[in-house]
Structures are given as C-alpha cells and as structure tokens.
C-alpha cells in the first residue's frame, strides 16, 4: 500500500490500481550536467510534454544546476560515469495509474536523465511548497557587511588597548 506523507493509508491507495481514478504524483529528476543548456531545455520539455499528454501538470520547476549531496555513479556503455552535479527539476502532475506507469517508463528510457524519483503527493502539498519557495525567493538574504564587522571589532580592540 502506498502511504501518504502523514503515514495514513487511504482506501484506494494501492499502487497497482489500474482504474481510471486520478492521483497526484511528483516526478523529480536529475539531468546530465554536461549537457548544453539548450539540450537540458529540450530534455525537460520532452518529459513535460509526455506528462502533459498523459495527465495534467499541477506545478513544476524548470531545471537548475545544483551540486549533489553525494556522487551518483552510473554504468554506461562507454564505462562508469560519476556525477557530482546535475540539472534538477520536478513536475507535479495528475494522472490515472495506467498513464502514470507510462510516464515512469518514459522517464526511465530518457538517456539524459541520470536519476529520477516518482512519489505520490497531493495538489495542496505541491502548491504549498511552491508558495513557500516563491516567498523565500522574495525574502532578502541576511548578510553582514564584512568590512563593517571588521571595523567594529577593530574599534573595540583599540578602545580596550588605550590606557
């Protein structure tokens, strides 16, 4: 049984449900960091088009290059490749179980995706995350002026040094 993030299971939460009931999923994926920016956009648009064809996009985030928390190793035809960075993106979508299976299959077949995860979520959770993300982007970063800090420390040191 699939479990919601709060740990509870619903009556229609079986992953093998082949019915036409719509569910909300989140596909998060890493794209090859060595791809040119235009190729990254094409890969993102290709997976987004597949999702839009099979379901409804709820919210999404375009790819942005990030440092990975750990190295991802992948065996390829030419040999092993290690990735310390990737273009990360995610798309929350609504689809039937059958269409969801086709989307996951398409993500697995996309050679430009080095790793992906597909989760069951809710529209509310996805929208809440987007609202929080937009709000955090609007907040100014708190940075202290290093010269002002250094100047204050120097003034304090000079005052205590005078006799």
N, C-alpha and C positions, 0 to 999 in steps of 0.2 A: 504494500500500500504506500502511496506517496503521502508524505506528511507535510503539512503546512509549516511555515516557519515557527508558529507558536506551538508546534508539537501535536496538535489535534489532527485527527483524520476525519474526512467527510465521507458521506455515504457513497459518493461517486468518484472516489479518489484512486481507483485502480489505474495504473499506467497502461495496461493492456486494453483499456476500454476502446473498442472500435466503433462506438456510437458516433453520432453527429454532434454531440454536446460540445460546445466551445469551451476551451480552457485558455488561461493566460500563461505564457511561457516567456522566459528571458534567455536569449542566446548571447553569451559573452564569448568573444573570440580574439585571439592574437594573430595578427598578420605578420608575415616575414619582414623584419626591419631593414633588409637590404633591398627591398622593392623601391623603385622610384615612386615619388608621391603620386603621379598620375596612375600608376599601376595599383597603388593602395586604394585610390578612389574607385577604380574600376572593380576591384575585388569586393569592396564594401557595397557598391551599387549592385553587383551581381547577386550577393547573398540577400540584400534588401529586396531586390526585385523578386527573388524566389519566395521570400516571406510574404511580400505584398500579393503575389499571385495565389498563394495558398491560404492566406489569412489576412488579418488586419493589423497593421503596425499601430501600437499604442503610444510608445515613446521610444526614442533612440538617441544614441550618442555617436557622432562621427569619429572615425579613428584619430587617435593622437598617440604620438610616440612616447613610450614610457620605459624606464629602467625596470627590469623584472626583479622581484624579491629573491629569486633563485634562478639558476641556469636551467633552461629547458634543453634537453638533448633529444635529437630525433635522428633515427636511422633513415637515410635516403639512398637512392641508387648509387650515387657518387660517393657515399660514405656517411659517416656520422657528422651532424652539424650541431653546434651548441649555440644557444641564443641567450644573451644577457639583456636584450632589449626587444621590444616589439611594438607594433601599432596595435593599440587596444581599442575595441569598440564593443557596444552591446545594443541589442534591439529587443524590446518587449513587444510581444505580438499575441494575438488571439487566434486560435485555430482549433480545428477538430483533431482528434487523436490520430486519424489517418493522415491528415495534412501535416501534422506535427512530425510524424515519422518520416515523411518525405523531406521536410526541411532539415531534419537532423542528418539524413542520408546525404543531402546536397552539401551540407557543411563539412561532413566527413570526406567527401570526394573533392572538395576545393583544395588544391595543392598549395595555394598561397596562404591558407590558414594553417598555422603551426600547432595550435591547440584551441579547443573550444569547450564550453560547458553550457548545458541547457537545463534550466531549472523551471519548476512550476512556481508561479508567483500570483499576484493579484494586480488588478489595474490600480487600486488605491495605493498599494505599496510602491509601484513603479512611479506613479505621479507624485507621491510624497517625496521620493528620492530626488526626482527632477526638480521639484520646488526647492528642496534643501540645497541642492547643487547650485541652482541659479542664485539663491540667496547668498551662499558662500562666495560666489564669484563677485558679487556686488560689494561684499564687505572689504574694507581696506585692510591690507596686511599690516600687522603691528610690527614695525621695525624701528629700532632705536638708531639714532644717528651716532655712528661710532666716534666721530670727532667730538660731538657734544659730551658723550660719556667720558671719553679720554680727557677732555678739558675739565670736566667736573672733578674727576679723580686727581688731576694734576693740581687744581686749585686747592682741594682738600689736603693734599700732601704738602703743598707749600705753606698752608696755614699752620699745620701741625709742626712743621720744621722750623718756623721762626721762633726765636727766643724773646 
